[in-house]
């Protein structure tokens, strides 16, 4: 957390720290995509939605490849593999 730009050096009170933490963890778990879990959010991985999202991404990549193969150097792009453990 401390390496995030929005993380304050000090909190004014315990209540301030709690408010910040709730906002931070909501963003981190529900919006921030993590490279090590195939650019998924932790929420998507832990709720089991990641496999369906990966399939949707692969469909989108295939459609884009069909439209503009030179953009991908004529190699079909692949959605990142999902982790087997988290």
C-alpha positions in Angstrom: 0.0 0.0 0.0 2.7 2.5 0.9 4.1 2.5 -2.6 0.8 3.8 -4.1 0.8 7.5 -5.0 -2.4 8.1 -3.1 -1.1 6.6 0.2 -0.5 9.4 2.7 2.6 9.6 4.7 0.5 10.1 7.9 -3.1 9.8 8.8 -4.8 12.5 10.9 -6.6 9.8 13.0 -7.5 6.2 13.1 -10.9 7.1 11.5 -9.0 8.7 8.6 -6.9 5.6 8.2 -10.0 3.4 8.1 -11.8 5.6 5.5 -8.7 5.5 3.3 -8.2 1.8 3.7 -11.8 1.0 2.8 -11.5 3.1 -0.4 -8.1 1.7 -1.2 -9.0 -2.0 -0.8 -12.2 -1.5 -2.8 -10.2 -0.1 -5.7 -7.4 -2.6 -5.3 -9.8 -5.7 -5.2 -12.5 -4.6 -7.6 -11.0 -2.3 -10.2 -7.2 -2.6 -10.3 -6.1 -5.3 -12.8 -3.1 -7.3 -11.6 -0.5 -8.6 -14.1 0.3 -11.7 -12.0 -3.3 -12.8 -12.2 -3.8 -12.4 -16.0 -4.8 -8.8 -15.8 -7.9 -9.7 -13.7 -9.1 -8.1 -10.5 -8.7 -10.2 -7.4 -12.5 -10.1 -7.1 -13.0 -11.7 -10.5 -10.5 -14.5 -9.7 -11.9 -15.3 -6.3 -15.6 -15.2 -7.4 -14.9 -17.5 -10.4 -15.6 -15.0 -13.1 -12.1 -14.9 -14.5 -12.5 -17.9 -16.8 -15.5 -16.4 -18.6 -13.7 -13.0 -18.8 -10.7 -14.7 -20.3 -12.9 -16.3 -23.0 -14.5 -13.0 -23.8 -11.0 -11.4 -24.1 -9.9 -14.1 -26.5 -13.0 -13.5 -28.7 -12.2 -9.8 -28.8 -8.5 -10.5 -29.6 -9.6 -12.9 -32.4 -12.0 -10.3 -33.8 -9.3 -7.6 -33.8 -6.8 -10.0 -35.3 -9.2 -10.7 -38.2 -9.7 -7.0 -38.8 -6.1 -5.9 -38.6 -3.6 -8.9 -38.6 -0.6 -6.6 -39.3 -1.2 -4.9 -36.0 -0.3 -8.2 -34.3 2.6 -9.1 -36.7 0.4 -11.7 -38.3 0.3 -13.9 -35.1 -2.9 -14.5 -33.3 -2.8 -12.9 -29.9 -3.6 -15.0 -26.8 -5.3 -13.8 -23.6 -3.0 -14.4 -20.6 -3.4 -17.7 -18.9 -5.1 -17.7 -15.6 -3.2 -18.6 -12.5 -3.7 -22.1 -11.1 -3.3 -20.8 -7.5 -3.7 -17.5 -5.9 
